[in-house]
């Protein structure tokens, strides 16, 4: 039974245990955290514009939203990159444990 479990673990783990994972990490002491990225609120388009000031004001809100949206997307990309690094680190440690048990 023990040998079967060990062989199963060996088959599902990656072969290369010597790889070093570069990049950030999200791992913390209290479990895996959620992202802390602030999603921007899309400005509401008025039914009609009655002045140039209203048009300029709305355009300014849209530009601000687009800028905040790019920051949000970058934040989410960094979070997911870090999460993928953490997955690789965990798999690497599991493979190291399997390799150690084989010796």
LOFIMI-828033 format. One record per residue: z, x, y of N, C-alpha, C, O in turn; residue in three letters; residue number from 0. Coordinates in Angstrom, 1 decimal, decimal comma, padded with zeros to 4 digits, always signed. Last residue first. Example, Ala and Ser with C-alpha at 12.3 -4.5 7.8 and 13.67 -1.06 7.14 Angstrom:
+--------+--------+--------+--------+--------+---------+--------+--------+--------+--------+--------+--------+-----+-----+
:    nup :  neast : nnorth :   caup : caeast : canorth :    cup :  ceast : cnorth :    oup :  oeast : onorth : res :   n :
+--------+--------+--------+--------+--------+---------+--------+--------+--------+--------+--------+--------+-----+-----+
: +007,1 : +012,8 : -002,2 : +007,1 : +013,7 :  -001,1 : +007,9 : +012,9 : +000,0 : +008,0 : +013,4 : +001,1 : SER :   1 :
: +007,8 : +013,2 : -005,7 : +007,8 : +012,3 :  -004,5 : +007,8 : +013,2 : -003,3 : +008,5 : +014,2 : -003,3 : ALA :   0 :
+--------+--------+--------+--------+--------+---------+--------+--------+--------+--------+--------+--------+-----+-----+
***
This chain:
+--------+--------+--------+--------+--------+---------+--------+--------+--------+--------+--------+--------+-----+-----+
:    nup :  neast : nnorth :   caup : caeast : canorth :    cup :  ceast : cnorth :    oup :  oeast : onorth : res :   n :
+--------+--------+--------+--------+--------+---------+--------+--------+--------+--------+--------+--------+-----+-----+
: -001,7 : +016,1 : +007,6 : -001,4 : +017,5 :  +007,3 : -000,1 : +017,7 : +006,6 : +000,2 : +018,8 : +006,2 : UNK : 102 :
: -001,9 : +013,4 : +008,3 : -002,8 : +014,0 :  +007,3 : -002,5 : +015,4 : +006,9 : -002,9 : +015,9 : +005,8 : UNK : 101 :
: -000,2 : +013,0 : +010,4 : +000,2 : +012,5 :  +009,1 : -000,7 : +013,0 : +008,0 : -000,3 : +013,1 : +006,8 : UNK : 100 :
: -001,8 : +014,1 : +012,4 : -000,5 : +014,7 :  +012,1 : +000,0 : +014,3 : +010,7 : +000,5 : +015,1 : +009,9 : UNK :  99 :
: -003,8 : +012,2 : +012,6 : -004,1 : +013,6 :  +012,2 : -002,9 : +014,3 : +011,7 : -002,9 : +015,1 : +010,8 : UNK :  98 :
: -002,3 : +010,0 : +013,5 : -003,0 : +009,9 :  +012,2 : -003,3 : +011,4 : +011,7 : -003,1 : +011,7 : +010,5 : UNK :  97 :
: -001,5 : +011,0 : +016,0 : -000,5 : +010,6 :  +015,0 : -001,1 : +010,5 : +013,6 : -000,5 : +011,0 : +012,6 : UNK :  96 :
: -004,0 : +011,3 : +017,2 : -003,2 : +012,4 :  +017,0 : -002,1 : +012,2 : +015,9 : -001,8 : +013,0 : +015,1 : UNK :  95 :
: -004,8 : +008,6 : +017,3 : -005,5 : +009,5 :  +016,4 : -004,7 : +010,8 : +016,2 : -004,8 : +011,3 : +015,1 : UNK :  94 :
: -002,9 : +007,7 : +019,2 : -002,9 : +007,1 :  +017,8 : -003,6 : +008,0 : +016,9 : -003,2 : +008,2 : +015,7 : UNK :  93 :
: -003,8 : +009,2 : +021,4 : -002,4 : +009,4 :  +020,8 : -002,3 : +008,8 : +019,4 : -001,7 : +009,4 : +018,6 : UNK :  92 :
: -006,3 : +008,0 : +021,8 : -006,2 : +009,5 :  +021,5 : -004,8 : +009,8 : +020,9 : -004,8 : +010,5 : +019,9 : UNK :  91 :
: -005,7 : +005,4 : +022,4 : -006,5 : +005,7 :  +021,2 : -006,3 : +007,2 : +020,8 : -006,2 : +007,5 : +019,6 : UNK :  90 :
: -004,4 : +005,9 : +024,8 : -003,7 : +005,3 :  +023,7 : -004,4 : +005,5 : +022,4 : -003,8 : +005,9 : +021,4 : UNK :  89 :
: -006,6 : +006,9 : +026,4 : -005,3 : +007,7 :  +026,1 : -004,6 : +007,2 : +024,9 : -004,1 : +008,0 : +024,1 : UNK :  88 :
: -008,3 : +004,8 : +026,4 : -008,7 : +006,0 :  +025,8 : -007,5 : +006,9 : +025,4 : -007,4 : +007,5 : +024,4 : UNK :  87 :
: -006,8 : +002,9 : +027,9 : -007,2 : +002,6 :  +026,5 : -007,6 : +003,9 : +025,7 : -007,2 : +004,1 : +024,6 : UNK :  86 :
: -006,6 : +004,3 : +030,3 : -005,4 : +004,1 :  +029,5 : -005,7 : +003,8 : +028,1 : -005,1 : +004,2 : +027,2 : UNK :  85 :
: -009,3 : +004,2 : +031,1 : -008,7 : +005,5 :  +030,9 : -007,5 : +005,3 : +030,0 : -007,2 : +006,1 : +029,1 : UNK :  84 :
: -009,5 : +001,4 : +031,5 : -010,3 : +002,0 :  +030,4 : -009,8 : +003,4 : +030,1 : -009,8 : +003,8 : +028,9 : UNK :  83 :
: -007,7 : +001,2 : +033,7 : -007,4 : +000,5 :  +032,5 : -008,2 : +001,1 : +031,3 : -007,6 : +001,3 : +030,2 : UNK :  82 :
: -009,2 : +002,7 : +035,6 : -007,9 : +003,2 :  +035,2 : -007,5 : +002,5 : +033,8 : -006,9 : +003,2 : +033,0 : UNK :  81 :
: -011,4 : +000,9 : +035,9 : -011,6 : +002,3 :  +035,4 : -010,3 : +002,9 : +034,9 : -010,3 : +003,5 : +033,9 : UNK :  80 :
: -010,0 : -001,4 : +036,9 : -010,6 : -001,4 :  +035,5 : -011,0 : +000,0 : +035,0 : -010,9 : +000,2 : +033,8 : UNK :  79 :
: -009,1 : -000,3 : +039,4 : -008,2 : -000,9 :  +038,4 : -008,8 : -000,9 : +037,0 : -008,1 : -000,4 : +036,0 : UNK :  78 :
: -011,6 : +000,3 : +040,6 : -010,6 : +001,4 :  +040,3 : -009,6 : +000,9 : +039,3 : -009,3 : +001,7 : +038,4 : UNK :  77 :
: -012,7 : -002,3 : +040,8 : -013,4 : -001,3 :  +040,0 : -012,4 : -000,1 : +039,6 : -012,4 : +000,4 : +038,5 : UNK :  76 :
: -010,8 : -003,5 : +042,5 : -011,0 : -004,0 :  +041,1 : -011,7 : -003,0 : +040,2 : -011,3 : -002,8 : +039,1 : UNK :  75 :
: -011,4 : -001,9 : +044,8 : -010,0 : -002,0 :  +044,2 : -010,1 : -002,4 : +042,8 : -009,4 : -001,8 : +041,9 : UNK :  74 :
: -014,0 : -002,6 : +045,3 : -013,7 : -001,2 :  +045,0 : -012,3 : -001,1 : +044,3 : -012,1 : -000,3 : +043,4 : UNK :  73 :
: -013,7 : -005,3 : +045,9 : -014,5 : -004,9 :  +044,7 : -014,2 : -003,5 : +044,3 : -014,1 : -003,2 : +043,1 : UNK :  72 :
: -012,2 : -005,1 : +048,2 : -011,7 : -005,8 :  +047,0 : -012,4 : -005,4 : +045,8 : -011,8 : -005,1 : +044,8 : UNK :  71 :
: -014,0 : -003,9 : +049,9 : -012,7 : -003,2 :  +049,6 : -012,1 : -003,8 : +048,3 : -011,6 : -003,1 : +047,5 : UNK :  70 :
: -015,9 : -005,8 : +050,0 : -016,3 : -004,5 :  +049,5 : -015,0 : -003,8 : +049,1 : -015,0 : -003,1 : +048,1 : UNK :  69 :
: -014,5 : -007,9 : +051,3 : -015,0 : -008,1 :  +049,9 : -015,3 : -006,8 : +049,3 : -015,1 : -006,6 : +048,1 : UNK :  68 :
: -014,0 : -006,8 : +053,8 : -012,9 : -007,0 :  +053,0 : -013,3 : -007,2 : +051,5 : -012,6 : -006,8 : +050,6 : UNK :  67 :
: -016,7 : -006,9 : +054,7 : -016,0 : -005,7 :  +054,6 : -014,8 : -005,7 : +053,7 : -014,6 : -004,9 : +052,9 : UNK :  66 :
: -017,2 : -009,7 : +054,6 : -018,0 : -008,8 :  +053,8 : -017,3 : -007,4 : +053,6 : -017,4 : -006,8 : +052,6 : UNK :  65 :
: -015,3 : -010,6 : +056,5 : -015,2 : -011,0 :  +055,1 : -015,9 : -010,0 : +054,2 : -015,4 : -009,6 : +053,2 : UNK :  64 :
: -016,4 : -009,4 : +058,8 : -015,0 : -009,0 :  +058,4 : -014,8 : -009,4 : +056,9 : -014,3 : -008,6 : +056,2 : UNK :  63 :
: -018,8 : -010,8 : +058,9 : -018,8 : -009,4 :  +058,8 : -017,5 : -008,9 : +058,3 : -017,4 : -008,0 : +057,5 : UNK :  62 :
: -017,8 : -013,4 : +059,2 : -018,6 : -013,1 :  +058,1 : -018,6 : -011,6 : +057,9 : -018,5 : -011,1 : +056,7 : UNK :  61 :
: -016,6 : -013,2 : +061,8 : -015,8 : -013,6 :  +060,6 : -016,5 : -013,2 : +059,3 : -015,9 : -012,7 : +058,3 : UNK :  60 :
: -018,9 : -012,7 : +063,3 : -017,8 : -011,7 :  +063,2 : -016,9 : -012,0 : +062,0 : -016,5 : -011,0 : +061,3 : UNK :  59 :
: -020,2 : -015,1 : +063,0 : -020,8 : -013,9 :  +062,5 : -019,8 : -012,8 : +062,4 : -019,8 : -012,0 : +061,4 : UNK :  58 :
: -018,4 : -016,8 : +064,4 : -018,6 : -017,0 :  +062,9 : -019,2 : -015,7 : +062,3 : -018,8 : -015,3 : +061,2 : UNK :  57 :
: -018,6 : -015,8 : +066,9 : -017,3 : -015,8 :  +066,3 : -017,5 : -015,9 : +064,8 : -016,8 : -015,2 : +064,0 : UNK :  56 :
: -021,3 : -016,2 : +067,5 : -020,8 : -014,9 :  +067,5 : -019,5 : -014,8 : +066,7 : -019,2 : -013,8 : +066,0 : UNK :  55 :
: -021,2 : -019,1 : +067,5 : -022,1 : -018,3 :  +066,6 : -021,6 : -016,9 : +066,4 : -021,5 : -016,4 : +065,3 : UNK :  54 :
: -019,4 : -019,6 : +069,5 : -019,1 : -020,1 :  +068,2 : -020,0 : -019,3 : +067,1 : -019,5 : -019,0 : +066,0 : UNK :  53 :
: -020,8 : -018,5 : +071,7 : -019,5 : -017,9 :  +071,3 : -019,2 : -018,3 : +069,9 : -018,6 : -017,5 : +069,1 : UNK :  52 :
: -023,0 : -020,1 : +071,9 : -023,2 : -018,8 :  +071,4 : -021,9 : -018,1 : +071,0 : -021,9 : -017,3 : +070,1 : UNK :  51 :
: -022,2 : -023,4 : +070,7 : -022,3 : -022,4 :  +071,7 : -022,6 : -021,1 : +071,1 : -022,4 : -020,9 : +069,9 : UNK :  50 :
: -022,0 : -025,1 : +068,6 : -022,3 : -025,7 :  +069,9 : -022,4 : -024,7 : +071,0 : -022,7 : -025,0 : +072,2 : UNK :  49 :
: -023,1 : -025,4 : +065,3 : -022,6 : -024,5 :  +066,3 : -023,0 : -025,1 : +067,7 : -024,1 : -025,5 : +067,9 : UNK :  48 :
: -021,8 : -027,5 : +062,6 : -022,8 : -027,2 :  +063,6 : -022,2 : -026,2 : +064,6 : -021,0 : -026,1 : +064,8 : UNK :  47 :
: -020,0 : -027,1 : +060,6 : -021,1 : -028,1 :  +060,4 : -022,2 : -027,8 : +061,4 : -023,4 : -027,9 : +061,1 : UNK :  46 :
: -019,1 : -023,7 : +060,0 : -019,0 : -025,0 :  +060,8 : -020,2 : -025,9 : +060,5 : -021,3 : -025,4 : +060,1 : UNK :  45 :
: -018,1 : -022,2 : +057,0 : -019,2 : -022,4 :  +058,0 : -019,1 : -023,7 : +058,7 : -018,9 : -024,8 : +058,1 : UNK :  44 :
: -015,2 : -020,4 : +056,4 : -015,9 : -021,7 :  +056,3 : -016,9 : -021,8 : +057,4 : -016,6 : -021,6 : +058,6 : UNK :  43 :
: -015,0 : -017,2 : +054,9 : -014,9 : -018,1 :  +056,1 : -015,7 : -019,4 : +055,9 : -016,7 : -019,4 : +055,2 : UNK :  42 :
: -013,1 : -016,5 : +052,0 : -014,5 : -016,7 :  +052,5 : -014,3 : -017,6 : +053,8 : -013,7 : -018,7 : +053,7 : UNK :  41 :
: -010,6 : -014,3 : +051,8 : -010,9 : -015,7 :  +051,8 : -012,2 : -015,9 : +052,6 : -012,3 : -015,4 : +053,7 : UNK :  40 :
: -010,3 : -011,5 : +049,5 : -010,5 : -012,1 :  +050,8 : -010,9 : -013,6 : +050,7 : -011,4 : -014,0 : +049,7 : UNK :  39 :
: -007,8 : -010,4 : +047,3 : -009,1 : -011,1 :  +047,4 : -009,2 : -011,8 : +048,8 : -008,4 : -012,6 : +049,2 : UNK :  38 :
: -006,2 : -007,5 : +047,0 : -006,2 : -008,7 :  +047,8 : -007,6 : -009,3 : +048,0 : -008,5 : -008,7 : +048,6 : UNK :  37 :
: -004,9 : -006,1 : +044,1 : -006,0 : -006,2 :  +045,0 : -006,0 : -007,5 : +045,7 : -005,8 : -008,5 : +045,1 : UNK :  36 :
: -003,3 : -005,3 : +042,1 : -002,7 : -005,7 :  +043,3 : -003,7 : -005,8 : +044,4 : -003,4 : -005,5 : +045,6 : UNK :  35 :
: -003,5 : -006,3 : +038,6 : -004,0 : -005,6 :  +039,8 : -003,3 : -006,1 : +041,0 : -002,7 : -007,2 : +041,0 : UNK :  34 :
: -000,6 : -006,2 : +036,5 : -001,7 : -006,8 :  +037,0 : -002,2 : -006,0 : +038,2 : -001,5 : -005,2 : +038,7 : UNK :  33 :
: +000,6 : -003,5 : +034,3 : +000,6 : -004,3 :  +035,5 : -000,7 : -005,1 : +035,7 : -001,7 : -004,7 : +035,2 : UNK :  32 :
: +002,2 : -003,4 : +031,2 : +000,9 : -003,2 :  +031,9 : +000,8 : -004,1 : +033,1 : +001,0 : -005,3 : +033,0 : UNK :  31 :
: +005,7 : -002,4 : +031,3 : +004,5 : -003,0 :  +030,7 : +003,3 : -002,8 : +031,6 : +003,3 : -002,2 : +032,6 : UNK :  30 :
: +007,5 : -001,1 : +033,0 : +007,7 : -002,5 :  +032,6 : +006,5 : -003,2 : +032,1 : +006,3 : -004,4 : +032,3 : UNK :  29 :
: +006,5 : +001,5 : +033,6 : +007,7 : +001,4 :  +032,7 : +007,9 : -000,1 : +032,2 : +008,5 : -000,3 : +031,2 : UNK :  28 :
: +002,9 : +001,6 : +033,4 : +004,2 : +001,7 :  +034,0 : +005,3 : +001,5 : +033,1 : +005,1 : +001,3 : +031,9 : UNK :  27 :
: -000,5 : +002,5 : +033,6 : +000,7 : +002,3 :  +032,8 : +002,0 : +002,5 : +033,6 : +002,1 : +003,4 : +034,4 : UNK :  26 :
: -002,8 : +002,9 : +035,0 : -002,0 : +001,8 :  +035,4 : -000,7 : +001,6 : +034,7 : +000,1 : +000,8 : +035,0 : UNK :  25 :
: -004,3 : +006,0 : +036,0 : -003,7 : +005,2 :  +035,0 : -002,9 : +004,1 : +035,7 : -002,4 : +004,2 : +036,8 : UNK :  24 :
: -007,2 : +008,1 : +036,8 : -005,9 : +007,4 :  +037,1 : -005,5 : +006,6 : +035,9 : -006,1 : +006,5 : +034,9 : UNK :  23 :
: -008,6 : +011,0 : +035,1 : -008,6 : +009,8 :  +035,9 : -007,2 : +009,2 : +036,0 : -006,3 : +009,6 : +035,3 : UNK :  22 :
: -009,5 : +012,2 : +031,8 : -009,2 : +012,4 :  +033,2 : -009,3 : +011,1 : +033,9 : -009,9 : +010,1 : +033,5 : UNK :  21 :
: -008,4 : +012,9 : +028,6 : -008,9 : +011,8 :  +029,5 : -008,5 : +012,2 : +030,9 : -007,3 : +012,3 : +031,2 : UNK :  20 :
: -009,7 : +015,2 : +026,3 : -008,7 : +015,0 :  +027,3 : -009,2 : +013,9 : +028,3 : -010,3 : +014,1 : +028,8 : UNK :  19 :
: -010,3 : +015,3 : +022,8 : -010,7 : +014,9 :  +024,2 : -009,5 : +014,7 : +025,1 : -008,5 : +014,2 : +024,7 : UNK :  18 :
: -009,5 : +015,7 : +020,2 : -009,3 : +016,8 :  +021,2 : -009,7 : +016,4 : +022,6 : -009,5 : +017,3 : +023,5 : UNK :  17 :
: -010,1 : +013,8 : +018,4 : -008,8 : +013,7 :  +019,0 : -008,5 : +014,8 : +020,0 : -007,4 : +014,9 : +020,6 : UNK :  16 :
: -012,8 : +012,0 : +017,4 : -012,5 : +013,1 :  +018,3 : -011,1 : +012,9 : +018,9 : -010,9 : +012,1 : +019,7 : UNK :  15 :
: -013,0 : +009,5 : +016,0 : -012,9 : +010,8 :  +015,3 : -012,4 : +011,9 : +016,2 : -011,6 : +012,7 : +015,7 : UNK :  14 :
: -011,0 : +006,5 : +016,6 : -012,1 : +007,4 :  +016,9 : -011,9 : +008,8 : +016,2 : -010,7 : +009,2 : +015,9 : UNK :  13 :
: -009,9 : +004,3 : +013,9 : -009,6 : +005,2 :  +015,1 : -010,8 : +006,1 : +015,3 : -011,6 : +006,5 : +014,4 : UNK :  12 :
: -010,5 : +003,0 : +011,6 : -010,8 : +002,3 :  +012,9 : -010,5 : +003,2 : +014,1 : -010,8 : +002,8 : +015,3 : UNK :  11 :
: -009,9 : +004,7 : +009,5 : -011,3 : +004,2 :  +009,7 : -011,5 : +003,6 : +011,1 : -012,6 : +003,7 : +011,6 : UNK :  10 :
: -007,2 : +005,0 : +009,7 : -008,0 : +006,2 :  +009,9 : -009,5 : +005,8 : +010,2 : -010,2 : +006,4 : +011,0 : UNK :   9 :
: -006,2 : +002,5 : +009,1 : -006,0 : +003,0 :  +010,5 : -007,0 : +004,2 : +010,7 : -007,5 : +004,3 : +011,8 : UNK :   8 :
: -007,0 : +002,5 : +006,4 : -007,5 : +001,5 :  +007,3 : -007,4 : +002,0 : +008,8 : -008,3 : +001,9 : +009,6 : UNK :   7 :
: -005,5 : +004,5 : +005,4 : -006,9 : +004,7 :  +005,4 : -007,6 : +003,7 : +006,3 : -008,6 : +004,0 : +007,0 : UNK :   6 :
: -002,9 : +003,4 : +005,8 : -003,2 : +004,6 :  +006,4 : -004,8 : +004,8 : +006,5 : -005,3 : +005,2 : +007,5 : UNK :   5 :
: -003,1 : +001,2 : +004,1 : -002,9 : +001,0 :  +005,5 : -003,3 : +002,2 : +006,3 : -003,9 : +002,1 : +007,4 : UNK :   4 :
: -003,3 : +002,6 : +001,7 : -004,4 : +001,6 :  +002,1 : -004,3 : +001,4 : +003,6 : -005,3 : +001,4 : +004,3 : UNK :   3 :
: -000,9 : +004,0 : +001,5 : -002,2 : +004,7 :  +001,6 : -003,3 : +003,8 : +002,1 : -004,2 : +004,3 : +002,8 : UNK :   2 :
: +000,9 : +001,9 : +001,3 : +001,0 : +002,8 :  +002,4 : -000,3 : +003,5 : +002,6 : -000,8 : +003,7 : +003,7 : UNK :   1 :
: +000,0 : +000,8 : -001,2 : +000,0 : +000,0 :  +000,0 : +000,0 : +000,9 : +001,3 : -000,8 : +000,6 : +002,2 : UNK :   0 :
+--------+--------+--------+--------+--------+---------+--------+--------+--------+--------+--------+--------+-----+-----+
***
